[in-house]
C-alpha cells in the first residue's frame, strides 16, 4: 500500500535536502508535487485540500523553527500532517463493557468482512488472550456462513451455526445468549453486504445494531475502491454509530487513497489493515508508523513486533545452539528461514518496513519478490536429505536432476548454492566469539543513511 505515493514523496524529499532555506516559492513548488502525488494516489479532493492547508499553515509558521534544516523541517511537517490525517495514534478494541464484548462488522459485499471476522478473532485469541466466538448473519449467502465455519475451525474459535431461513436479528440474539452462557470475552458478528448501498441493507444493519448494542461497530472497506470509498464510508457513517474502520486488501493496493480519505470522511480511526489472504494477515494500524513508511523512513517498530509474534522462537533457538556448537548452517536450516520469512509477509513486506529502501533503484526493488522465495523452497525440496545436509556434493548431474524436479534451470541451482555459500560464511562469523558485534560493525558502512528525525 502507498507504493506510488511513497515513490513520489521520496522524490520530493530528495529535492528538499539540498535547500538552504525555506521560502514561500519553494514551499509552493514542493506542495504542488505533494498535491499531485496525493491525487494520483486516489485521495479525495476535499481531503487533499484540507491536508495542503494544514501543511502550508504549519510550514509558514513557527513549526519549522528548530535544529533541523529548513528542508528537513518541511518534510517533518508533511509527516506530522499525514499522521494527523490518518488519526494521530493507533486505537485498538475497546473492552470497557460487560463480557461478551460485541463487535459488529458492516460493509459492502466483497469488502472482506467474513475473512476479516476470522482474522480479528485469531488476533484477539492469540495476541490478547481473549475467548472469542463468531457468528454469521449473512442469510443471503449460505456460502458465507460455511466460509466462516471453516475459518473458525482453522483458527480454533467457537462458531455459532446459523440457518439461511432464519432472521438475522434472531441469529444475532441467539449467538449473544450462547456467548454469555459460555462466558466468552468477545462475540464477532459478520453481517450481510450488498453490491451497492440500498435502503433494505441499511435498515437491516440498523436493526441488528439496535438489538445487539455492540461495543464496537467496525466498517470494513476494500482499500482498492479508490474514490468510491468516500461515498460508501459517508453512507455507513450516517446510518451507524461507527467506532472504527478495517481496511482490507491493502497488499494489492499501490495507491492507498482510501486509507487517507476514509479517516477524514468518517472521523473514525482506522483500527486494522488486512495485508494478505491468510488468517494471520491483519495488522493494527499505527498512523505515525504508516506516515514514516510513506515517506520512505521505514517502520522498524512494527517489524520488531512481527518478529516477536511470528518467528518460531524454538526453531530459532535450535539454529543458534547449533551454530554455537560449531556445527554448520545447512540447507535444511536455510529452508526453515525461508518459511519464517513467508510467515512475516514475505520479502516485499519486510523491505517496506526497513528505512532507506524507498530510495533503492527500481530495478533492484523489482527483483525483490516472493516468487523468488517460492522458487528457492522448490529447489531445496527437490534435493535429497543428504544433499541438503552436505551441499558440496551437488555436482553437474545432481544439479540437472534438481532442476528438473523443481521446474527450474541449472543456473538457478548455481545461484542458490552461491547465495547459500555467502550465508554460510556470514553464519560462521556470527558463531565466533564477538562475531555478531563484528558482523554488525562491518555492515554499518553498507546501511542507508538514517533520516535526521
Order of alpha helices (4+ residues) and beta strands (2+ residues): alpha-alpha-alpha-alpha-beta-alpha-beta-alpha-beta-alpha-beta-alpha-beta-alpha-beta-alpha-beta-beta-alpha-alpha-alpha-alpha-alpha-alpha-alpha-alpha-alpha-alpha-alpha
